[in-house]
Amino acid sequence: MSESKIKHVNTALKVNSYELKRIQARIEDNNRSIKKYLKSNTSIENKTEIEDLLSFNRFLFQKQREKQVEKLNLETTFKSLLLTEIDNEQEWIEEERKMDCFRLTLNKSIDFNINHPYFNDSMFLSDLISEFERREDFEACKALSS
């Protein structure tokens, strides 16, 4: 689920970056045109063109600011999703490690003592005792209870 969200946000970031580049290119084109008009004969027609280009640049600057804010929000979301994914992965790894220890302890491949990684985990101990009871291994239950 979050992998598809990550892809979606990443795609939105790419689109946003493309749009920002297009806006910047258009602003630069307008600025070149303004300079060209300023160097040429300053007729009323040129002044109108310059005013139109300046007005359009103001509009583009506003759109650019909006896209930059959108980019920051998308980057924040992207980072948050990645951190969540990393946390979920770490939880899954820890859960797998715990299950491996549980199986090894049940098979008596490792002793449940002070050196056991889950020695202080009361839920682990409770689950272990329950499983030994289910298997009717009462000697193991007694050893764990003392």
C-alpha positions in Angstrom: 0.0 0.0 0.0 2.6 2.6 1.0 4.8 1.5 -1.9 2.2 2.7 -4.3 1.8 5.9 -2.4 5.6 6.4 -2.5 5.5 5.9 -6.3 2.6 8.3 -6.7 4.3 11.0 -4.7 7.6 10.4 -6.5 5.8 10.8 -9.8 4.1 14.0 -8.6 7.6 15.3 -7.6 8.9 14.6 -11.1 5.9 16.4 -12.7 6.3 19.3 -10.3 10.0 19.6 -11.1 9.2 19.6 -14.9 6.6 22.3 -14.4 9.0 24.4 -12.4 11.6 24.1 -15.2 9.0 25.1 -17.8 7.9 28.1 -15.8 11.5 29.2 -15.3 12.3 28.8 -19.0 9.2 30.9 -19.9 10.3 33.6 -17.4 13.8 33.6 -19.0 12.3 33.8 -22.5 10.1 36.7 -21.5 13.1 38.5 -19.9 15.1 38.1 -23.2 12.1 39.5 -25.1 11.8 42.5 -22.7 15.6 43.2 -23.1 15.2 43.0 -26.9 12.2 45.5 -26.8 14.1 47.8 -24.5 17.1 47.9 -26.9 14.9 48.6 -29.9 13.0 51.7 -30.7 10.7 52.4 -27.7 7.4 52.7 -29.5 4.0 52.6 -27.9 3.6 49.1 -29.3 6.8 48.0 -27.6 5.8 49.5 -24.3 2.5 47.6 -24.4 4.4 44.4 -25.3 6.8 45.0 -22.4 3.9 45.7 -20.0 2.2 42.5 -21.1 5.4 40.5 -20.7 6.0 42.0 -17.2 2.4 41.2 -16.2 2.7 37.7 -17.5 6.0 37.3 -15.6 4.3 38.4 -12.4 1.7 35.7 -13.0 4.5 33.1 -13.7 6.3 34.1 -10.5 3.1 33.5 -8.5 2.7 30.1 -10.2 6.4 29.4 -9.5 5.9 30.2 -5.8 2.9 27.9 -5.7 4.8 25.1 -7.3 7.7 25.5 -4.9 5.4 25.3 -1.9 3.8 22.2 -3.6 7.3 20.7 -4.1 8.2 21.3 -0.4 4.9 19.6 0.7 5.5 16.6 -1.7 9.1 16.3 -0.4 7.9 16.2 3.2 5.2 13.6 2.3 7.8 11.6 0.4 10.2 11.6 3.3 7.5 10.7 5.8 6.4 7.8 3.6 9.9 6.5 3.3 10.5 6.8 7.0 7.3 4.9 7.7 8.3 2.2 5.2 11.7 1.9 6.9 10.0 1.7 10.3 7.6 -1.0 9.0 10.6 -2.9 7.5 12.5 -2.8 10.8 9.4 -3.9 12.7 9.0 -6.8 10.3 12.7 -7.8 10.7 12.4 -7.6 14.5 9.2 -9.7 14.4 11.0 -12.3 12.2 13.9 -12.4 14.6 11.6 -12.8 17.5 9.8 -15.7 15.8 13.2 -17.4 15.0 14.2 -17.1 18.6 10.8 -18.4 19.7 11.2 -21.5 17.4 14.8 -22.1 18.6 13.7 -21.8 22.2 10.8 -24.2 21.7 13.1 -26.7 20.0 15.5 -26.2 22.9 18.3 -25.1 20.5 18.9 -22.1 22.7 18.3 -21.9 26.5 15.9 -19.4 28.0 18.1 -17.8 30.5 19.5 -14.4 31.4 21.5 -14.3 28.1 18.4 -15.0 26.0 17.5 -11.9 23.8 13.9 -12.0 25.1 14.5 -12.9 28.7 12.9 -9.7 30.0 9.9 -9.9 27.6 7.0 -11.1 29.6 4.8 -11.7 26.5 7.5 -13.9 25.0 7.7 -15.9 28.2 3.9 -16.2 28.4 3.7 -17.4 24.8 6.5 -19.8 25.4 4.9 -21.3 28.5 1.5 -21.5 26.6 3.2 -23.4 23.7 5.0 -25.8 26.0 1.7 -26.4 27.8 0.0 -27.1 24.5 2.8 -29.6 23.7 2.4 -31.0 27.2 6.0 -30.4 28.0 5.4 -29.7 31.6 9.1 -30.0 32.6 9.9 -27.0 30.4 6.9 -25.1 31.8 8.1 -25.8 35.3 11.7 -24.7 34.4 10.4 -21.5 32.9 8.1 -20.8 35.9 10.9 -21.0 38.4 
